[in-house]
């Protein structure tokens, strides 16, 4: 019996290969009980594969780990019973009704009092009146809510959400995150992978992975502070010409273009200030302000570093 | 293995099946359509074949001969006085299958014991079409002439053989094609629907992403598999029931053997096809490929199993392929049980290879299936 841990998920050097391609490369991370943990990274960075290993769906090729105190190598079947997993694609049956889908899930988990539980779930969802509607006829937002309800039906202690809000409208996304926070407040641990920066900011802690490796981890504020980036924001009209000139400067490590403003970031604050000095002096048309990089700046920067360091076509 | 989860899976499959009306209709409709189409259409013993006569000797012997040809049922005279050129042209155009030339002075030469020749030209491009008619002809001519060659001419009618050859056509004395085709269709129908339904069913789950969701629940791969295919076993039996009732009511196909032995054979055969379906589903990426693979398997099951063409007529290598196919053994089982009244003793040599087939293919299928999950 393993001693009770503060972590809902704890993995060390987790590795998975598909053929000769290393999809997850010595990933180590911990998710604390009761927190909302964001899992970020570009497409194909190994997020889904990592999640699938953590919920007992895939057997890792190397490393070790536990989910809810259960060994991910040996106790996959038990993990599946304790964990709620919401797949990236809608994983319920479009040709079954809402109620039939929930009933199927309830039967698979061998739940007692099926009828009451499903009635309650439908009530919570606000779908009682539409329970006989085919799941396939629901809109994206409703499908996602139904999938979440299905994943929660067996009252898991840990919820794994793989890009839950892809293709969902902003209002539905807001509602969804509202619900995530309620669940976390009720003591459920949540690991959620996402592309959206505004969602990343709603997490308690984050990990950023690329090419199967963990690049950074911490609270959103920690990530920004530890990035070592200094950022200037410049705004005004006719940014295109200015941006071209600024990018040519060696002190500028990266930039992010917005509609009427530009984020200019660099590792060395002094070099950056000096380099920007002539532009600030000569152009009264532009407003300059010094500040912190946004989370997006940090991730793009991390991504660029990663590209330089271990892209397969690079030095390797 | 949990019965509860298995039942959940089967219940879900039935619900989906019930909602997919077209598929459901197809599964009952296909046997009916195929039985009606092929049962009535296929005839391996064609009668009333067009025949043209080129007659250079109009006599009573000739008249009797022509009468006998017509009475046999094989020959239908479409032109009883064509010239050689017209007859050849009709043969080339496919307007007639036979041209029978009765030479000048046939009757006279016969009586003189001069051994005159009758010439039958047949369109043998399709050997099966004309084979039986040609085979019947020598006997036919002999008996036709025997009527006239009486009295002083009787010496001409003496049969050349000094023994009698007795032929017993067993199991299907009248050579009724349906007796052979209709039981055979049961094998073809089951092969088609069982393989396709399982291959498509499992591939659909993977393609639509529901399989990943399923496997993240406590349900086990084996439970998914069994739960998915179990409803099809039931459907297979519905198809068998439809086929058997139509065989009885429409085609009057005899059923001499044990009904229970047939049901057992059907069970083994359905399992064999389901294992193929599973193997196909685990080696393809989408439903289109699953469909193509199913047809790839279906064609030899029709052509090399002895359903369409005599198994014994195939070269050795084709027979070896045929022996591997489940349909070959099932056809022998179902024809044997229905027409010959075969029992356990005759059935097990075919049940055994089917069982071996199931074990081997199941092993491959499960191995591949597990791999696709990773």
Contacts between the chains, C-beta under 8 A, distances in Angstrom:
chain1	res1	chain2	res2	distance
A	52	B	216	8.0
A	55	B	216	5.9
A	56	B	216	7.9
A	57	B	212	7.3
A	57	B	215	5.9
A	57	B	216	5.3
A	58	B	374	6.2
A	59	B	374	7.4
A	77	B	218	6.6
A	77	B	220	8.0
A	80	B	216	6.2
A	80	B	217	6.3
A	80	B	218	5.1
A	81	B	218	5.0
A	83	B	216	7.8
A	85	B	213	7.7
A	85	B	216	4.1
A	87	B	209	6.2
A	87	B	212	5.1
A	87	B	213	5.2
A	87	B	216	7.1
A	88	B	209	7.8
A	89	B	208	7.8
A	89	B	209	3.6
A	89	B	212	7.7
A	90	B	209	6.9
A	91	B	209	5.5
A	91	B	210	5.4
A	91	B	212	6.1
A	91	B	213	2.8
A	91	B	214	7.8
A	92	B	210	6.9
A	92	B	213	6.9
A	93	B	12	7.1
A	93	B	16	6.7
A	93	B	210	6.0
A	94	B	208	7.5
A	95	B	16	5.4
A	95	B	19	5.2
A	95	B	20	6.9
A	96	B	12	7.0
A	96	B	15	5.9
A	96	B	16	6.7
A	96	B	19	7.7
A	100	B	12	7.6
A	100	B	15	5.8
A	104	B	8	5.9
A	104	B	11	7.5
A	104	B	12	4.9
A	105	B	217	7.1
A	107	B	4	6.6
A	107	B	5	7.3
A	107	B	7	7.2
A	107	B	8	3.4
A	107	B	11	7.3
A	108	B	5	5.6
A	108	B	8	5.1
A	108	B	9	7.8
A	108	B	214	7.8
A	108	B	217	4.8
A	108	B	218	6.6
A	108	B	219	5.1
A	109	B	217	6.6
A	109	B	218	6.4
A	110	B	2	7.0
A	110	B	4	5.1
A	110	B	5	7.0
A	110	B	218	7.7
